[in-house]
Amino acid sequence: MTHDRSPYAEWFNNLDPVAAAEVTVAKLRMEQGNLAAVKWFRGVKKHQQQQQDMDRDVALWRDYRR
């Protein structure tokens, strides 16, 4: 992965506005130490994504956090 490319930013920029707002709130809460929303990211049941998509998203998030 090159340093000028952010998989997280690419993923985030393709979210609809409501989902982007939810991710932003969850991210801010996690940064403040409130981890109650962590399972939300793994489960994203509202959007009924396939397991494969969720696994990819979690991998991108972990890669971003490195």
C-alpha positions in Angstrom: 0.0 0.0 0.0 1.4 3.4 -0.9 1.3 6.2 1.6 -0.8 8.6 -0.5 -3.7 6.2 -0.6 -6.1 5.6 2.2 -8.4 2.6 1.9 -10.4 3.9 4.9 -10.9 7.3 3.2 -12.0 5.6 -0.1 -14.5 3.5 1.8 -15.8 6.4 3.9 -16.2 8.7 0.9 -18.4 6.2 -0.7 -20.9 6.0 2.2 -24.3 7.6 2.0 -24.6 10.7 4.3 -26.5 8.9 7.1 -24.0 6.0 7.2 -21.1 8.5 7.2 -22.6 10.4 10.1 -23.1 7.2 12.1 -19.5 6.1 11.4 -18.2 9.6 12.4 -20.1 9.5 15.7 -18.9 5.9 16.4 -15.3 6.9 15.6 -15.4 9.9 17.8 -16.8 7.9 20.7 -14.1 5.3 20.3 -11.4 8.0 20.2 -12.8 9.2 23.6 -12.6 5.7 25.0 -16.3 4.9 24.7 -16.1 1.4 23.1 -19.8 0.6 23.5 -20.2 1.1 19.7 -17.4 -1.3 18.7 -19.8 -4.2 18.0 -21.9 -1.9 15.8 -19.0 -1.7 13.3 -18.6 -5.5 13.2 -22.4 -6.1 13.0 -23.7 -3.3 10.8 -27.1 -5.1 10.8 -29.0 -2.0 9.7 -27.4 -2.2 6.2 -27.6 -6.0 5.9 -24.1 -6.2 4.4 -22.8 -9.6 3.5 -20.2 -11.2 5.8 -17.5 -10.8 3.2 -18.1 -7.1 2.9 -18.0 -6.7 6.7 -14.7 -8.7 6.9 -13.2 -6.5 4.3 -14.4 -3.3 6.1 -12.9 -4.6 9.4 -9.6 -5.4 7.7 -9.5 -1.9 6.2 -10.2 -0.3 9.6 -7.4 -2.4 11.2 -5.1 -1.4 8.4 -6.0 2.3 8.8 -5.4 2.1 12.6 -1.8 0.8 12.1 
